[in-house]
C-alpha cells in the first residue's frame, strides 16, 4: 500500500498561474491515469473549501478514473503558500481579471492532460457565477471542453434579479470600502470565536461554513475583491448569448432552482426555449442556490447520474 492512499483528500496547494497565486484543491484518481477531469469553478465568494464535501462525494463515486480540480477565485481567500506562510493579496481583482486568469488555468490544465497517450474527457462544473466562467471557457475553447454542468447558473441579467436589486448599493465603491474596513475592525475588536458566532447567524451558513468565512474570507482585501467582482457582474452580465447556445448548446447540462433570488425561474424558461440541444432541468429536490453550506450531498446525488450519462467508461 502506498502512503498516498493514507493521505486525506483533497490535496491542497498554492498554484502560480498567469503570474497569480491560486488556492487549488486536487482529488487525484486512484488508477494513476485519469479518463475524465473535472474543473470545479466556484460561485461567489469563490472559496474552493466550500466545495470539499460536494467534490469528495463525486470523487468517491468515480475515484478510479476521475481527477477533480477546484480553484478559488483570485483574492477571495487567504491561504498558505508553497512555503507554508499565509498568502495575503492586497490587489483588488475585477471580473475581467478573474476571467482572463481562469482561461489560463484551463489552458494549463488542458495542456498537461494533452500530454497523456489518451486525452481524458474535459468537464467543467460551475456554480452560480462560476457558470459564467464556464460559458466563457466554452466560447474560447469549445473544441477542448466536452461538457459543462451548470448549477444555478448566474449567466444573465444579474442586476435585474431580486438579490441583485437588493444588494446593488453594497457593490458601490464607497460601500465596498466601508465593508472591507468593517471586516478588519471586527476581527480586531472581537475574539474569533465571537466573530464565528456572528457569522453562523446567517441562514445559509452552518458552523463549519461560518468558520471558513471568518478564517479565509473575512479580511478587508478579500471583501474588496468579492464586492468588486460582484459590481462588475451587475454591469457586465446582460442577456443570454443565444448564438453560443445555438452552436454548442449540446455541451451544457444546466440545473435551475425554484425561488432562487439570483437566478429567477424565468431564466429557466428562457433557457429551455433557447437551448433545445442541451439538457435543462428545474430542481424538484428543494436544493437552494447556496447548496454548499448544507446540501452538498443532495446536490452531488443529482450530479452523479448526469455525469454517468456522459462519461465514456462504465465501472
ABEGO torsion letter per residue (X at the ends): XBAAAABBOBBBBBBBBGGBBBBBBBBBBAAGBBABBBBBBBBOBBBAAAAAAAAAAAAAAAAAABBBBBBBBBGABBBBBAAGBBBBBABBBBAAAAAAAAAAAAAAAAAAAAABABBBBBBBBBBEAAAAAAAAAAAAAAAABABBBBBGBBABGAAABAAAAAAAAAABAAAAAAAAAAAAAAAAABBAAAAAAAAAABAABBAAAAAAAAAAABBAAAAAAAAAAAAAAAAABBBBBAAAAAAAAAABBBBBBBGBAABBAAAAAAAAAABAABBBBBBAAGBBABAAAAAAAAAAAAAAAAAAAABABBX
